[in-house]
């Protein structure tokens, strides 16, 4: 969930070194894994390949002190993927951060910038 407040779009990303540890897309993937119970089904529900989904999960698992997603291979009721306690905490904390950012944006501070902005951008190569 990226937060858009008028002309302002907020996208919170937390980095581990140079690698994004979590952002709106990874948070959406964690929610899909929680809902679907598998990385492949979560990826499909978001229109992404299994490989892309797995790479994002691998990235998240490498960035945090504990794994966010735990997988179980094989058949039976226990197969698939699930959020760990740490994964749920990271997801909940990230979503709370998004809400705080949206609240801060809604309280103002953009009026001066908005007054200077055009309604629509000029066409490419147009002179202002």
HELIX and SHEET records of a PDB file:
HELIX    1   1 UNK A   24  UNK A   36  1                                  13    
HELIX    2   2 UNK A   39  UNK A   45  1                                   7    
HELIX    3   3 UNK A   50  UNK A   63  1                                  14    
HELIX    4   4 UNK A   85  UNK A  106  1                                  22    
HELIX    5   5 UNK A  111  UNK A  116  1                                   6    
SHEET    1   A 2 UNK A   3  UNK A   5  0                                        
SHEET    2   A 2 UNK A   8  UNK A  10 -1                                        
SHEET    1   B 2 UNK A  14  UNK A  16  0                                        
SHEET    2   B 2 UNK A  19  UNK A  22 -1                                        
SHEET    1   C 2 UNK A  69  UNK A  72  0                                        
SHEET    2   C 2 UNK A  80  UNK A  83 -1                                        
END                                                                             
